[in-house]
Amino acid sequence: MSSLFEVPAQLALVLTLAASGPGDGARPAPPPAETGALATAQLVLNPEPLEGPYRFSESSWLRTLREDLPAGDALAAYSGRIFKTSGGRYYVPAVADRRPILAARANAAVAERAAGAFAADNAARLRGALNRPVSAGDLYIAHVFGPDAAIAFIRQAEAHPNDSAAELAPDLVPPAPEPEDGTPPPTLAQLYNRLTEPMRRFARGAAAPAALRAHARERDAALDLKPTLGDMVAPRPAPAAANAFAWHAEVDAGGGMPLPQ
């Protein structure tokens, strides 16, 4: 799953612009998540394969084409061929339609429009649900897993940053070590950092316009004024098992959620 943590510059720019956009017109916030630990049956971060220059999964692509495109967009012609089940899954019943619709993810011009629409919609949803500004990293989580899963995950990480992430994201974190190893499992705070680090790296790099870099610094400073993910501290791995989770070091150096030195 290494590709999940490598975000193309063109997608990073779209997400950064959406996070930096106006906060008006937010969708109504979904019902509050449980205050206690979420049952893993309700929320498991299972990443789908990501395709095309803007890295869409099949479900996110179909959702975007059906729900997020403005009226009159040429891609809106696809929406009538995409259906939604009562459980919220998007699908194309006709095989002859499904193949070209999914193949359109490889068209950079088409995917850019869809990515912009999806990011703007997700920014509005997350602002309303989280009741705070959103970062490009938040929008990347929504882009990969969908806005509903992103909202539930971020709320859970905010409420319980030191909870283990192993059951929540079994495909994204290393297996739990042996009990005698003494190394704590990766936490929700560490998983959040791991997922959002590519966007922080983009904001620090030359590919991001200077105005967006300045805006990102101002936004992060504003978020630090109240308890946020940036204030969370994850448990310190035992020195004897420093190599048990190699990606801890990547997160620690990324400047996201602070980890103990």
DRENLUM-798086 format. One record per residue (C-alpha): residue number from 1; x, y, z. Coordinates in Angstrom, 2 decimals, decimal comma. Layout:
# residues N
<pt k="NUM" px="X" py="Y" pz="Z"/>
...
END
This chain:
# residues 261
<pt k="1" px="0,00" py="0,00" pz="0,00"/>
<pt k="2" px="2,97" py="2,37" pz="-0,33"/>
<pt k="3" px="1,23" py="4,21" pz="-3,19"/>
<pt k="4" px="-1,42" py="5,36" pz="-0,72"/>
<pt k="5" px="1,18" py="7,62" pz="0,89"/>
<pt k="6" px="2,50" py="9,08" pz="-2,37"/>
<pt k="7" px="0,18" py="11,87" pz="-3,54"/>
<pt k="8" px="0,67" py="13,27" pz="-7,07"/>
<pt k="9" px="1,35" py="17,01" pz="-7,12"/>
<pt k="10" px="-1,71" py="17,73" pz="-9,25"/>
<pt k="11" px="-4,02" py="16,05" pz="-6,73"/>
<pt k="12" px="-2,23" py="17,71" pz="-3,81"/>
<pt k="13" px="-2,80" py="21,12" pz="-5,41"/>
<pt k="14" px="-6,53" py="20,45" pz="-5,93"/>
<pt k="15" px="-6,93" py="19,39" pz="-2,29"/>
<pt k="16" px="-4,89" py="22,34" pz="-1,00"/>
<pt k="17" px="-7,00" py="24,79" pz="-3,00"/>
<pt k="18" px="-10,21" py="23,23" pz="-1,69"/>
<pt k="19" px="-8,98" py="23,40" pz="1,91"/>
<pt k="20" px="-8,00" py="27,05" pz="1,40"/>
<pt k="21" px="-11,32" py="28,00" pz="-0,15"/>
<pt k="22" px="-14,22" py="29,86" pz="1,47"/>
<pt k="23" px="-16,00" py="28,17" pz="4,31"/>
<pt k="24" px="-19,51" py="29,25" pz="3,36"/>
<pt k="25" px="-22,15" py="26,97" pz="1,92"/>
<pt k="26" px="-21,22" py="24,05" pz="4,14"/>
<pt k="27" px="-23,54" py="21,10" pz="4,15"/>
<pt k="28" px="-25,49" py="20,37" pz="7,34"/>
<pt k="29" px="-23,40" py="18,35" pz="9,74"/>
<pt k="30" px="-24,17" py="14,61" pz="9,85"/>
<pt k="31" px="-25,34" py="13,17" pz="13,19"/>
<pt k="32" px="-22,58" py="13,23" pz="15,82"/>
<pt k="33" px="-20,38" py="10,17" pz="16,02"/>
<pt k="34" px="-20,39" py="8,06" pz="19,16"/>
<pt k="35" px="-18,37" py="9,58" pz="21,96"/>
<pt k="36" px="-16,97" py="6,20" pz="22,91"/>
<pt k="37" px="-14,78" py="3,98" pz="20,79"/>
<pt k="38" px="-16,38" py="3,24" pz="17,43"/>
<pt k="39" px="-17,11" py="-0,39" pz="16,77"/>
<pt k="40" px="-14,79" py="-1,71" pz="14,11"/>
<pt k="41" px="-17,82" py="-3,11" pz="12,32"/>
<pt k="42" px="-19,03" py="0,47" pz="11,81"/>
<pt k="43" px="-15,74" py="1,92" pz="10,60"/>
<pt k="44" px="-12,86" py="0,04" pz="9,03"/>
<pt k="45" px="-10,50" py="1,92" pz="6,74"/>
<pt k="46" px="-10,14" py="-0,53" pz="3,87"/>
<pt k="47" px="-8,37" py="1,23" pz="0,99"/>
<pt k="48" px="-9,47" py="0,40" pz="-2,54"/>
<pt k="49" px="-7,06" py="0,45" pz="-5,50"/>
<pt k="50" px="-6,46" py="4,03" pz="-6,68"/>
<pt k="51" px="-6,35" py="4,69" pz="-10,41"/>
<pt k="52" px="-5,56" py="7,57" pz="-12,74"/>
<pt k="53" px="-3,56" py="10,79" pz="-12,33"/>
<pt k="54" px="-5,96" py="12,00" pz="-9,62"/>
<pt k="55" px="-5,99" py="8,69" pz="-7,76"/>
<pt k="56" px="-9,67" py="7,82" pz="-7,61"/>
<pt k="57" px="-10,98" py="4,59" pz="-6,17"/>
<pt k="58" px="-13,90" py="3,03" pz="-7,97"/>
<pt k="59" px="-16,42" py="3,97" pz="-5,28"/>
<pt k="60" px="-15,21" py="7,57" pz="-4,96"/>
<pt k="61" px="-15,20" py="8,02" pz="-8,74"/>
<pt k="62" px="-18,75" py="6,76" pz="-9,13"/>
<pt k="63" px="-19,94" py="8,83" pz="-6,19"/>
<pt k="64" px="-18,35" py="11,97" pz="-7,60"/>
<pt k="65" px="-19,83" py="11,52" pz="-11,07"/>
<pt k="66" px="-23,29" py="10,93" pz="-9,63"/>
<pt k="67" px="-23,39" py="13,41" pz="-6,75"/>
<pt k="68" px="-20,80" py="16,18" pz="-7,02"/>
<pt k="69" px="-20,63" py="17,50" pz="-10,58"/>
<pt k="70" px="-22,31" py="20,85" pz="-11,27"/>
<pt k="71" px="-25,36" py="20,91" pz="-13,52"/>
<pt k="72" px="-24,42" py="21,18" pz="-17,16"/>
<pt k="73" px="-21,01" py="19,57" pz="-16,79"/>
<pt k="74" px="-20,24" py="17,26" pz="-19,69"/>
<pt k="75" px="-19,46" py="14,47" pz="-17,24"/>
<pt k="76" px="-22,97" py="14,72" pz="-15,82"/>
<pt k="77" px="-24,05" py="12,47" pz="-18,68"/>
<pt k="78" px="-22,52" py="9,61" pz="-16,72"/>
<pt k="79" px="-24,67" py="10,21" pz="-13,65"/>
<pt k="80" px="-27,79" py="8,67" pz="-15,18"/>
<pt k="81" px="-25,93" py="5,40" pz="-15,62"/>
<pt k="82" px="-24,76" py="5,23" pz="-12,01"/>
<pt k="83" px="-27,06" py="3,94" pz="-9,28"/>
<pt k="84" px="-26,92" py="3,89" pz="-5,49"/>
<pt k="85" px="-28,02" py="1,01" pz="-3,29"/>
<pt k="86" px="-29,93" py="1,48" pz="-0,03"/>
<pt k="87" px="-26,66" py="0,76" pz="1,74"/>
<pt k="88" px="-24,91" py="3,66" pz="0,02"/>
<pt k="89" px="-22,86" py="1,73" pz="-2,55"/>
<pt k="90" px="-22,54" py="3,21" pz="-6,04"/>
<pt k="91" px="-22,54" py="0,90" pz="-9,04"/>
<pt k="92" px="-23,07" py="0,74" pz="-12,82"/>
<pt k="93" px="-25,38" py="-2,14" pz="-13,71"/>
<pt k="94" px="-24,55" py="-2,25" pz="-17,42"/>
<pt k="95" px="-21,13" py="-3,72" pz="-18,14"/>
<pt k="96" px="-20,95" py="-1,81" pz="-21,42"/>
<pt k="97" px="-21,32" py="1,47" pz="-19,48"/>
<pt k="98" px="-19,17" py="0,53" pz="-16,51"/>
<pt k="99" px="-15,98" py="-0,03" pz="-18,47"/>
<pt k="100" px="-15,75" py="3,41" pz="-20,17"/>
<pt k="101" px="-16,93" py="5,21" pz="-17,03"/>
<pt k="102" px="-14,14" py="3,70" pz="-14,93"/>
<pt k="103" px="-11,62" py="4,12" pz="-17,75"/>
<pt k="104" px="-12,32" py="7,87" pz="-17,72"/>
<pt k="105" px="-10,26" py="8,09" pz="-14,52"/>
<pt k="106" px="-7,17" py="7,93" pz="-16,76"/>
<pt k="107" px="-8,20" py="11,08" pz="-18,64"/>
<pt k="108" px="-6,34" py="13,91" pz="-16,87"/>
<pt k="109" px="-8,71" py="16,68" pz="-17,96"/>
<pt k="110" px="-11,79" py="14,69" pz="-16,98"/>
<pt k="111" px="-10,34" py="13,52" pz="-13,67"/>
<pt k="112" px="-9,19" py="17,04" pz="-12,75"/>
<pt k="113" px="-12,74" py="18,39" pz="-12,99"/>
<pt k="114" px="-14,08" py="15,49" pz="-10,98"/>
<pt k="115" px="-11,35" py="15,84" pz="-8,34"/>
<pt k="116" px="-12,08" py="19,55" pz="-7,93"/>
<pt k="117" px="-15,80" py="18,92" pz="-7,49"/>
<pt k="118" px="-15,23" py="16,06" pz="-5,06"/>
<pt k="119" px="-12,74" py="18,06" pz="-2,99"/>
<pt k="120" px="-15,02" py="21,11" pz="-2,77"/>
<pt k="121" px="-17,95" py="18,96" pz="-1,69"/>
<pt k="122" px="-15,84" py="17,12" pz="0,87"/>
<pt k="123" px="-14,47" py="20,39" pz="2,25"/>
<pt k="124" px="-18,01" py="21,64" pz="2,85"/>
<pt k="125" px="-19,09" py="18,38" pz="4,47"/>
<pt k="126" px="-16,06" py="18,13" pz="6,73"/>
<pt k="127" px="-16,22" py="21,77" pz="7,84"/>
<pt k="128" px="-19,83" py="21,31" pz="8,90"/>
<pt k="129" px="-19,25" py="17,95" pz="10,57"/>
<pt k="130" px="-16,00" py="18,77" pz="12,38"/>
<pt k="131" px="-16,96" py="22,38" pz="13,17"/>
<pt k="132" px="-13,50" py="23,65" pz="12,30"/>
<pt k="133" px="-11,40" py="24,51" pz="9,25"/>
<pt k="134" px="-10,17" py="21,52" pz="7,31"/>
<pt k="135" px="-6,68" py="20,76" pz="6,13"/>
<pt k="136" px="-5,63" py="19,34" pz="2,79"/>
<pt k="137" px="-4,69" py="16,21" pz="4,73"/>
<pt k="138" px="-8,27" py="15,86" pz="5,99"/>
<pt k="139" px="-9,45" py="16,14" pz="2,39"/>
<pt k="140" px="-6,96" py="13,51" pz="1,27"/>
<pt k="141" px="-8,43" py="11,07" pz="3,79"/>
<pt k="142" px="-11,89" py="11,90" pz="2,43"/>
<pt k="143" px="-10,65" py="11,51" pz="-1,16"/>
<pt k="144" px="-9,29" py="8,02" pz="-0,47"/>
<pt k="145" px="-11,90" py="6,61" pz="1,92"/>
<pt k="146" px="-14,93" py="8,80" pz="1,26"/>
<pt k="147" px="-16,24" py="11,70" pz="3,37"/>
<pt k="148" px="-18,34" py="9,64" pz="5,76"/>
<pt k="149" px="-15,46" py="7,38" pz="6,75"/>
<pt k="150" px="-13,14" py="10,39" pz="6,97"/>
<pt k="151" px="-15,48" py="12,25" pz="9,32"/>
<pt k="152" px="-15,90" py="9,21" pz="11,56"/>
<pt k="153" px="-12,15" py="8,50" pz="11,62"/>
<pt k="154" px="-11,10" py="12,10" pz="12,35"/>
<pt k="155" px="-13,70" py="12,42" pz="15,10"/>
<pt k="156" px="-12,46" py="9,19" pz="16,61"/>
<pt k="157" px="-8,84" py="10,34" pz="16,42"/>
<pt k="158" px="-9,75" py="13,64" pz="18,03"/>
<pt k="159" px="-11,60" py="11,94" pz="20,87"/>
<pt k="160" px="-9,26" py="8,98" pz="21,39"/>
<pt k="161" px="-5,85" py="9,75" pz="19,84"/>
<pt k="162" px="-4,04" py="7,02" pz="21,77"/>
<pt k="163" px="-6,40" py="4,20" pz="20,81"/>
<pt k="164" px="-4,88" py="1,45" pz="18,71"/>
<pt k="165" px="-5,35" py="1,77" pz="14,96"/>
<pt k="166" px="-4,79" py="-1,92" pz="14,25"/>
<pt k="167" px="-8,43" py="-3,00" pz="14,18"/>
<pt k="168" px="-9,59" py="0,20" pz="12,51"/>
<pt k="169" px="-7,12" py="-0,07" pz="9,61"/>
<pt k="170" px="-5,72" py="-3,62" pz="9,46"/>
<pt k="171" px="-4,38" py="-3,10" pz="5,93"/>
<pt k="172" px="-2,53" py="0,12" pz="6,80"/>
<pt k="173" px="-0,70" py="-0,63" pz="10,04"/>
<pt k="174" px="1,77" py="-3,38" pz="10,94"/>
<pt k="175" px="0,50" py="-6,38" pz="12,86"/>
<pt k="176" px="0,61" py="-6,12" pz="16,62"/>
<pt k="177" px="3,97" py="-7,18" pz="18,13"/>
<pt k="178" px="4,38" py="-9,99" pz="20,57"/>
<pt k="179" px="3,39" py="-8,98" pz="24,11"/>
<pt k="180" px="6,95" py="-9,37" pz="25,39"/>
<pt k="181" px="8,19" py="-6,97" pz="22,73"/>
<pt k="182" px="6,88" py="-4,02" pz="24,71"/>
<pt k="183" px="6,15" py="-1,86" pz="21,67"/>
<pt k="184" px="2,69" py="-0,28" pz="21,73"/>
<pt k="185" px="0,62" py="-0,70" pz="18,57"/>
<pt k="186" px="0,27" py="2,29" pz="16,21"/>
<pt k="187" px="-2,30" py="4,77" pz="17,48"/>
<pt k="188" px="-5,06" py="6,65" pz="15,73"/>
<pt k="189" px="-2,97" py="9,81" pz="16,08"/>
<pt k="190" px="-0,04" py="8,14" pz="14,36"/>
<pt k="191" px="-2,26" py="6,79" pz="11,59"/>
<pt k="192" px="-3,73" py="10,26" pz="11,03"/>
<pt k="193" px="-0,20" py="11,67" pz="10,77"/>
<pt k="194" px="0,83" py="8,95" pz="8,37"/>
<pt k="195" px="-2,11" py="9,61" pz="6,07"/>
<pt k="196" px="-1,80" py="13,40" pz="6,11"/>
<pt k="197" px="2,00" py="13,71" pz="5,94"/>
<pt k="198" px="2,12" py="13,75" pz="2,10"/>
<pt k="199" px="-0,05" py="16,87" pz="2,09"/>
<pt k="200" px="2,08" py="18,61" pz="4,70"/>
<pt k="201" px="5,14" py="17,70" pz="2,66"/>
<pt k="202" px="3,54" py="19,22" pz="-0,43"/>
<pt k="203" px="2,71" py="22,44" pz="1,44"/>
<pt k="204" px="6,35" py="22,75" pz="2,49"/>
<pt k="205" px="7,70" py="22,06" pz="-1,00"/>
<pt k="206" px="8,33" py="24,20" pz="-4,03"/>
<pt k="207" px="5,36" py="22,70" pz="-5,91"/>
<pt k="208" px="2,89" py="24,55" pz="-3,70"/>
<pt k="209" px="2,34" py="28,23" pz="-4,59"/>
<pt k="210" px="3,74" py="30,65" pz="-2,01"/>
<pt k="211" px="0,29" py="32,04" pz="-1,17"/>
<pt k="212" px="-1,00" py="28,56" pz="-0,38"/>
<pt k="213" px="2,02" py="27,80" pz="1,79"/>
<pt k="214" px="1,40" py="31,00" pz="3,75"/>
<pt k="215" px="-2,30" py="30,19" pz="4,08"/>
<pt k="216" px="-1,47" py="26,69" pz="5,34"/>
<pt k="217" px="0,79" py="28,13" pz="8,04"/>
<pt k="218" px="-1,90" py="30,59" pz="9,14"/>
<pt k="219" px="-4,55" py="27,87" pz="9,20"/>
<pt k="220" px="-2,37" py="25,53" pz="11,24"/>
<pt k="221" px="-1,63" py="28,33" pz="13,71"/>
<pt k="222" px="-5,35" py="29,04" pz="14,08"/>
<pt k="223" px="-6,12" py="25,37" pz="14,68"/>
<pt k="224" px="-3,49" py="25,24" pz="17,42"/>
<pt k="225" px="-5,53" py="27,73" pz="19,47"/>
<pt k="226" px="-7,94" py="25,01" pz="20,49"/>
<pt k="227" px="-7,63" py="21,25" pz="21,08"/>
<pt k="228" px="-7,09" py="19,64" pz="17,71"/>
<pt k="229" px="-5,23" py="16,76" pz="16,21"/>
<pt k="230" px="-2,13" py="18,91" pz="16,31"/>
<pt k="231" px="-2,20" py="18,89" pz="20,11"/>
<pt k="232" px="-2,31" py="15,15" pz="20,51"/>
<pt k="233" px="0,62" py="13,13" pz="21,76"/>
<pt k="234" px="0,97" py="9,50" pz="20,81"/>
<pt k="235" px="2,61" py="6,98" pz="23,17"/>
<pt k="236" px="6,33" py="6,53" pz="22,85"/>
<pt k="237" px="7,56" py="3,23" pz="21,34"/>
<pt k="238" px="9,84" py="1,18" pz="23,54"/>
<pt k="239" px="13,53" py="1,65" pz="22,56"/>
<pt k="240" px="14,06" py="-2,09" pz="22,33"/>
<pt k="241" px="11,61" py="-2,29" pz="19,46"/>
<pt k="242" px="12,43" py="0,90" pz="17,61"/>
<pt k="243" px="12,31" py="-0,85" pz="14,26"/>
<pt k="244" px="9,04" py="-2,69" pz="14,86"/>
<pt k="245" px="7,07" py="0,02" pz="13,06"/>
<pt k="246" px="9,38" py="1,67" pz="10,54"/>
<pt k="247" px="6,81" py="4,24" pz="9,52"/>
<pt k="248" px="6,76" py="5,77" pz="13,01"/>
<pt k="249" px="9,99" py="7,53" pz="12,15"/>
<pt k="250" px="8,52" py="8,96" pz="8,95"/>
<pt k="251" px="5,55" py="10,38" pz="10,86"/>
<pt k="252" px="7,71" py="11,76" pz="13,68"/>
<pt k="253" px="9,80" py="13,72" pz="11,18"/>
<pt k="254" px="6,80" py="15,04" pz="9,28"/>
<pt k="255" px="5,79" py="17,94" pz="11,51"/>
<pt k="256" px="2,21" py="16,78" pz="12,02"/>
<pt k="257" px="0,68" py="15,52" pz="15,22"/>
<pt k="258" px="3,58" py="15,84" pz="17,71"/>
<pt k="259" px="5,19" py="12,62" pz="18,81"/>
<pt k="260" px="7,54" py="12,29" pz="21,82"/>
<pt k="261" px="11,25" py="12,45" pz="21,13"/>
END
